């Protein structure tokens, strides 16, 4: 085991359903799966607690989640085997976001596309992730396939992206609200830049993982950010569970609590179906 890659906490069992059911056809746009015998990347930022595709299917069925977007975790580097096995097992229910070498051939991208892949992940926050410098090369490769770039970035990178990403000619998705800080109203500094990204026809934002943005109970500020974005760009927001909540070593969240908090934050029936179903359908399941 990588001595600098601590073992994540296990996810909590789902002991209750959310107070309000998820909309019919809900799409989980961000989750990971792990297989016990799959080789892990070294170096890496964490060692995962095992959570298989069968575990996610059971979780999704309990909650009424219809489909999902499986995202390649950094701990597998460029080895997408676990993700591809899941897509092969559930081709109608899943689409995938892979991590590939920027020099990957168009023939290989076409093969992945036929198997249900719909995007490439850039991850500047974890060991094993692709750097932001790969964006231009990747965009040129994936443009004709209609794939998107999925970006796990730090908040200080958001401003730069609003000038850089729209020129690439591909759709792009910012994970976890760009990790903007919620404490003491820190989000106010970054909200306009997030909105500028969403102004682009291809720009989307995942309103996911509040526990990555704040440590305080209730994740103060998260609801305010979600409401502001839903008011300005309801057609550009995506919900995801971030299951099984990797890279946590304390305060593992309860999934029903997270969904309750998200539905309360959206707080507008006209936006709910867009955020939980329709936007993801447009972005990932058009074919």
N, C-alpha and C positions, 0 to 999 in steps of 0.2 A: 504493500500500500504506500502511496505517496505520503511521506511524513508531514508534508505541508498542506495536505488536502483532507481536512477533518470530515468525519462521517456525519451526514445530515441527520437531523431528527426524523423519525418516522411520521408520516401523516396521521392525523387523528381519524378514527373511524367516524363515519357519518351516523350520528345517533338520532338525528331528527331531520325533517324536511324544512325547507325555508317556509316562513310564515305565509308568503305569497308564492304560488307555483311559478316557475319560469314560463315564459311564453312558449306555446307549442312550436316545435321546430327549432328551439334554441341551438345555436352553434357555439361551441367552446373553441375560441380561436387561439388558445395558448395553453398547451400542456406538454409534458414530457413523459416518456416511459423508459424503463431500464430493465435489462435482463441480467440475471445473476452471473452468467458465464461470459458476458460480453467484455472484451478487453477495454480497459479505461486508458485515456490519454495521460501521458506524463510529460510536462507538468500539467496540473489541473488545479482548479480553485476549490473543489470539494469532492468528496466521495459520496455517491448517492445511496440513499436507502432504496432498496429494490421496490419498484412499482411497475408492474407489467401492463401490457395493453389489455389483458383480461381484467386486471384490476380497474383500469379506467373505464372499460365498458360497463362493469358492474356499478361503478360510481355514477356514470352518466345515466344508466338506466334508472337508478334510484331517483335521480333528480329530474328526469325527463329531458335530458340533453339529447337532441337528435343526432347531431353530427359534430365532428371535431377537426381541428387543424393541429397536427402533431408537429412540434418544433424540435429540431435537432439540438440536444444539449451540448454544452461546451466539453463535457467530460468524454465525449466520443470523438472529438476532433473532426476529421474528414471522413470517418468511418460511419456511414449512414445505414449500416446493415440492420440494426434494431428497428429503426424507423421504417425502412423499406419492407421488412417482414410484416409490420403492423398494417401498412397500406395494402399489402397483398392479401392479408386476412380479412380486411374490411374495406374493399374498394369503393363501395357505394357510400360508406359512412365517413370515411376519412380522406383528407388531403394532407400533404406534407410540406414542410419548410426545411430544406437541407442546408448543409454546409459543404461547399465544394471548392476545390482549387480554382482560382480565377482563370486558369488556363485550360479548364475542362473543355473538351471538344463539343461542338454543336451536336454531334451524333449522340454523345452521352447525355447531353441535356434533353434531347428529343426522347431518348429512352426513359429517362426519369419522368418526363412530362407524361408519357403514355401510362406510367405507373401511378400517377396521381400527385406528383410533386408540382407545387404552384409558387415556389419562391425560394430565395436564398437568404440565409441569416448572416448578418455582420454583427459581431459582438466585441465591443471594445472594453468590456468590463471584466471579462473572465479569461484566464489562461486557456488556450486552445481555440479561441474565437478568431474570426477573420477581422483584420483592421479596416478602418474606414477608407484607407487608401485603395482598397480593392473595389470600391463602389463603381468607379467608372468602367473598369474592365468587365465586371460582372454585368452591369447594366447593358453594355453592348451585346453581351452573349444572350441574355434572357429576354431582351426587348420583344423579339418576334414571337416569343412563346406566351407573352402576356403574363409572365411571372412578376412578382413584386420583390423588392428588397425589404427584409425585416431587420430593423436596426435596434440593437440593445446598446444604448449609448449613455454617456454621462451628461448631466444638465448643462455643463459649460460648452458642450458641443452643439446644442440645439440652435443657437443663433447662426453658427456657420452653416448648418444644414439648410436653413431656409433660403440661402443664396445658392447652395450647391446642388441639392437634390432635384429641384424642378427642371434643371437643365439636362438631366440624365434621360428623360423620356420614358421612364418606367414608373409604375405605381410603387409607393413605399409606405411602410408601416412602422411607426415608432412604438417600441415596446414600453409598457409600464409607465406611461406618461413621461417618458424621458428621464425617469428617476428624479424628478424635481423634488426639492425638499419641502415638506409640508409644515414643519415646525415654525411657529412664530410668524406665520404668514409668508414664509419664504417663497411659496408658489407664485405670489403676485408678480415677482420679478420675471418669471419664466412663462407665465400664461400667454402673453401677447405673441411670443416667439412660437409657441405651440400652435396658436391659432393661425399664424402665418403659414406654417407647414400645412395645416388643414385647408387653407385657402387654395392650395394647389389642387387641380383636378385629380391628381393621383395620390394625394397625401391623406393618410389615415393614422389614427392614434388609438392605441389599446388603453382602455381605462381599467387597468388590471393591477393586482398586487399592492394594495395600499400599505401593507406591512413592510414593503421595501422602501417606502417613502417617509414613514413615520413610525416611531416606536410607542407612542402614547396610545392608551386604550381608546378605541373609537376612531383612531387615525384622523384627528382633527385637521380640517382643511381639505380632506379628500372630497367630501360631498360638495364643497364650494367649487372646487376645480371641475368636478364632473358636471355640475349644473351649469357652470359658465360655458363649458365646451358644448354641452347638449343644447344650450340656447343658441349658440353661434354656428355649430357644425354637427347637427344630429345625424346627418347622412355620412359622417366620416369617423364615427366612433365604433369600436369593436369591444365586445366583452370576452374575457377569457378567465378560466379558473386559476391558471398558473399552478395547477395540480401537478405533482404532489408537494409543491412548495419547497423546492430545493434551497440549499445554502442557508438554512436556518438552524441555529443551535440553541435557541430559546424561543419561548412564546409562539409555538406552532398555532396558527389560526384555525378556527372552526369553519368549515366550508359553508354550512348553513348560515352562520353569522355573516360571512363575507357576502353571500348572495343577498341576504336581507339588507345589508348596508348598501349594496350597489343599487338595488331596486328603489330603496328610499332616496338615494342620491339622485337617480335619474328623475324620479318623481313627476313624470309627465307621460301619460298613456300614449300620446302621439309619438313620443320618442322611443318608448320601450321596445317596440317591435323592430324598429330600425336597428337599434344598438345590439339587441340580442339575436336577431335573425337576419334581417334583410341586407344589411351592409356586408356581412360576411358571405352571404349567399352570392351577392354580386361580385365580390372580390375573389372568392375561392371556388365556387361551385357553378360557374357559368357554363362549364362543360365537364 
